[in-house]
Amino acid sequence: MPDHEADQILNPRLKPREREQLLETAQLLEEHRPVPRPTFRGQLARRLRADSAGPGRARRLIAAYAGSGLGLLMVVAVGLAGIGPLAA
């Protein structure tokens, strides 16, 4: 029985033997995939369930990016006006 999902993934120009080998390799990789240790999984689950930094951190980042962007625009405006350290 042909695997329609694999047919969509694999190159249609592959020879039947190459297609078989690739499907066998994929099956082996899926069956023998290593499982992370329980301590790692537990730590990861706790970190994912923990409250994030919240909107305060996002607001600070937005303010920092906006402030640096405005600062750069001021430097450009001063340079275009012909005054300041970058004037020619």
N, C-alpha and C positions, 0 to 999 in steps of 0.2 A: 504494500500500500504506500503510495508516494506521500511524502510530507509536504503539504502545500506551503506551510510557513517557511520551511527551509528552501523550497523552490523560489520563493520571493527574495530570499536573502542571498543565496548563492548565484554566482554568475551563470547565466544560461548556457554559455559557451563551454563550460567545463565538461570534460569527458566523464562518462558514467563512473569509471573507477576513481577518478579524483574526487567526484562528488561523494561517493561512498566513504572514502578516506576522511574527507572533511567532516562528514556527519558523524562518523565514528569518533573522531577526535573531539568534536564538540560534545558528544554524549559523555565521553570519559572525563572531560573537564568539568562538566556539570555534576557528575556523580561523585567525583573525588575532590570537590572544591573544599578548601579548608574552612573550618568554622572558627571564628574568633573565640578566645578563652572567655570563660564566664565572667571573670573580673572585668575584662575590657567591655563586654556587653553590658554589664551592670553599670559601670561608670558612664558609658555612652547613654544608656537609658536615663540615668539621673540627670545628666547634662541637658538632654533633650526635653525632659519634663520640667526642668527648673525655669523659673521666671527669667525672661530675657532682661536685658538692661533697660528695656522700656523706651518710651518715646523721648525721654530726656536726652539720651545719647544721640538719637537721630537728630533732634533739634540742635544740639551742639555742633554736630557735623555739618548740618545745613548752614548754620550761622558762620562757621569757620570758612566753608567754601564760598559763601556769599561775600563775606568780608574780604577774603583774599582776591576774589574776582573784582570787587569794587576798587580795591587798592591798585590792582593792575590797570584797571580802566583809568584811574586818576593819573597814574604814571604816563599812560599813553596820551591823555588829554594835556598834561603839562608839556610833554614832548612836542605835540602838535602845535601848541601855543607858542613854541619857540623859547620857552624859559626852562630853567631847571638844568640838572646835570646831563641830560641827554640831548639838549638843544645843539644844533649844528652851528 
